[in-house]
Every structure is written in structure tokens, then in C-alpha cells.
Amino acid sequence: MNIRNNDRHNLWQEWADKYARRVRKITENPNPKMARSNALLYQILYDQATKEAEYSTEGSPIPVVYHTENAPDRFFRSMGFRANNLELNADHLSREQVGRYLNIGREFGYPDNICDRVKLAHAIGISGDVPAPIMVVPVVGDCDLMSQAMCSVARYWNVPAFGIDMPYQEELDMGPDEYLDAMKYIKQQLLEFIEFCEKKWPDFIKFDAEKLEEYQRINREYTRAAADVIELAKTKPCPYSGRDALRMAPTQVPDDRRVIDYMKQYVSEFREKAKRGESPLKDNIEKFRVYWMCSAPFYYDPFTFLEERGCASPLYEEESGIPHRYNVMNSESGERRFGRRMLDPLEEEAALFATHHWGASGNRRILEVLDNCRKVGIEGIIHFELEGCLSLNNIARITGERAEKELGIKNFYYLSAHCQDIDKWDEADFEEKLGDWLEMCLREKGF
């Protein structure tokens, strides 16, 4: 089936224009409740988008590999690929762009009750609006649908699909020996990937261990700075907004050292706000704090709704300073989980896979969520349950029940949600249900 978009768009140029507007807005008319460091974040994303837009127009000798969220972007770049994370592409679509790619997905045959991310990532992948791949790498991890979508993209372009498998094990049964076995299993796949690519494209693909190590140093420094956000999250009133907690770190630019500066600026400015007792909350009074899980409606701001009612949102799923990919090289985390330090960059990359937030049984995610709740004093969890999301919806209730039983945490479940499809959004329904739940929680606290 060939349904490539006849009305071609330079998607990267559209993003470059968007990020330029955001940098200009923050520089010229900043929102005092939002992070000033966002200007640097958007500048980094603008620079990436501008470069890719030029490649889209003029071409580039650097080959493209498509992948999804859990894939080792640093590893691909260390081999000479340009890596394009289709799952993040789906998240970054604006309101004006979403309908275009939902229509491509529908034309391809996707039903409406499939996760927005899967439909949109697949649609971008076959649209021709970003440079075509010479290879696609599905990661057999948390989302089987996304893995299958990536295999479909590879078939569409008639290019190889090389799957990387996460060795699922029960988290409660994993000790240093099991973690080491998992790391070795993944490392062997990375070695096979290197062998396959260097043999197939010998003229322009060559694994560079020093380059991978350089990118890993950036990751370690970035994560070290990001870990301070957890300490800030303990502050009451919470000094940063839920929108800033939601804002994903720029993981698609692991080779840009400015991401370290961005995170240091982020921590520094909110540390100063915490000292002054400043907060986006109404009258700087925190009455309640929640942990937002899985996704959010990217076309709507639920956090201002909460903050106007005195409810802080210091944590969002894997971000807000929560290291969802551990620093395992020469670090306490590595020795604690694996019983020893990692010996080379490929071991570290494999170990990052083996410790992924989503890369084991549901108990890994549940235990991490409960631990974060204890650290930060979470009182409620909002489960924004995406329609068709097998990863989240199967364990949301279990997570909530554990949190309520062990920590007394209240839970709000919003079912059949969509992160990008605004036509499915009922703002009045959402605000009524969330408002009633929050009012009940505040009433029980005496507010």
C-alpha cells in the first residue's frame, strides 16, 4: 500500500519555526510562572530542527535510522547514523499538524481506539515528511504495538528492521546476577547490530567507542544535574509548575552538551524560587500534591487548572529529575544493581537498557513510583489512561491500589484518554471529574 503524502511538508522546518517563536516569546515576554531555562531548551531543539530541515531540502550523505523511545539513540549516532525518534516526533506535533497525520493513520487502516502515539509515529514514518530511513529499529520493550508499527514502517520503505529485545524478568526476582545476565544478553545484540550494519554499509557506518563514551559522559552529567530536581520536588510550596515537570528532557539530542547547561539552569532558577517561597500555586499556598502518570493532553493545560486550586504537580512519570535510565558507569547505581562497574561503553549502554523504567515486569515501575511518592510526599496520583495503551492501562489500577494501601494515596483515573487527538477531548467532562476528585481530597484535609 502506497499512501505517501502527496501534499508534502517539511516537518522539521515547521518545528524550527515553532521553536523560533517560543525562544522569541520567552526572551521578549517571559511567563513568570514558567522556566526561563526553556529558552535554552527550545534553542537546542531549534538548532536540531533547522539542521534536519536543511537535510530534508538539500539531502545529506549521513544515513537515517528510525527508532522509538526506548532505543539507544547515543549508540546509533556513535556509528554514524542520524537517529530519528518517531515516538518523540509524535509527541512534538502541534495542534495544526496532528490532524494531518491522524488522517494518514486512518487511511492506512488504524482504528480510533489505538494509542495516539502509535498511530502518529507510524504516520510520520510513512509520510515522507522527514528524511527516509535506511533502517528501522523497533525495541521489543514496553509497547508491543509500537514495535509492530515500526516493523510496518520498515516494510513500507523496504528497509531492514533490526529488533532489540529487552529480557523481561520479574523485578522482584532480580539480583546482581540476573542484572548482569540481562546486560550481557543486550550487549550481544548490540555487537550483532554493529556487525550487521558495518557489513551492509561499510563505506559510511563504523562503530566509534570513543564517540559513544563521549555521549555517555553527557548523559551522566545531565542526569547528575537532573537528580537535584527530586530535592527541589520535596519543597513546599513546589517552586515549579506541572507544565515544567511534564516537559521532557531533550533526549533526542544526546550529542549536544548544552543539555547539561539547560538542566543546570533549570535547577538553579527553581532553587532560587524555592528559597524565596515562590510558586505557580495560587497565593503560593500548597494544599495538595499529585504525581501525574503516563501522558497528558498536549493540546490542553491541566496543570494550571490544578495550581489555581492549590494543587502542585512536582512529578511526571519518568522525568522531573527521575533518572529513568540509570548512570551505571562507575556509579553507585551500577554497583548496587549489577554488583560491579561496567567495563566498557557497550556494557554501559546495555546496562542502561537493562534498568529501564519500563523494561521489566510491572513491579519495576510500581516500585519506582512508590519510592518516588515517599521521597516527595505525594498525596494523589492522576492516571491519564490513554485509550489502547497496553503498557499503562494493565497496571494503572494495580499501581493505584498499592499506593493507596501502602501510603494512603488517593487516585484519580481518567479513562479512554487521548494525548493528541483533540477531537476526542471533552474539556468540561475532564474538569468536572478532576475538580470533584480534588475537592473531595481537599475536604478530607480540612480545606
Secondary structure as GFF3:
##gff-version 3
##sequence-region A 1 447
A	DSSP	alpha_helix	11	28	.	.	.	ID=ss1
A	DSSP	alpha_helix	38	58	.	.	.	ID=ss2
A	DSSP	beta_strand	64	67	.	.	.	ID=ss3
A	DSSP	alpha_helix	73	78	.	.	.	ID=ss4
A	DSSP	beta_strand	82	85	.	.	.	ID=ss5
A	DSSP	alpha_helix	86	92	.	.	.	ID=ss6
A	DSSP	alpha_helix	95	108	.	.	.	ID=ss7
A	DSSP	alpha_helix	116	127	.	.	.	ID=ss8
A	DSSP	beta_strand	135	137	.	.	.	ID=ss9
A	DSSP	beta_strand	139	140	.	.	.	ID=ss10
A	DSSP	alpha_helix	144	157	.	.	.	ID=ss11
A	DSSP	beta_strand	164	165	.	.	.	ID=ss12
A	DSSP	three_ten_helix	171	173	.	.	.	ID=ss13
A	DSSP	alpha_helix	176	200	.	.	.	ID=ss14
A	DSSP	alpha_helix	209	226	.	.	.	ID=ss15
A	DSSP	alpha_helix	228	233	.	.	.	ID=ss16
A	DSSP	alpha_helix	242	246	.	.	.	ID=ss17
A	DSSP	alpha_helix	258	276	.	.	.	ID=ss18
A	DSSP	three_ten_helix	282	284	.	.	.	ID=ss19
A	DSSP	beta_strand	288	293	.	.	.	ID=ss20
A	DSSP	alpha_helix	302	307	.	.	.	ID=ss21
A	DSSP	beta_strand	311	316	.	.	.	ID=ss22
A	DSSP	alpha_helix	332	338	.	.	.	ID=ss23
A	DSSP	alpha_helix	345	354	.	.	.	ID=ss24
A	DSSP	alpha_helix	362	376	.	.	.	ID=ss25
A	DSSP	beta_strand	380	386	.	.	.	ID=ss26
A	DSSP	alpha_helix	390	393	.	.	.	ID=ss27
A	DSSP	alpha_helix	396	407	.	.	.	ID=ss28
A	DSSP	beta_strand	410	417	.	.	.	ID=ss29
A	DSSP	three_ten_helix	422	424	.	.	.	ID=ss30
A	DSSP	alpha_helix	427	444	.	.	.	ID=ss31
###
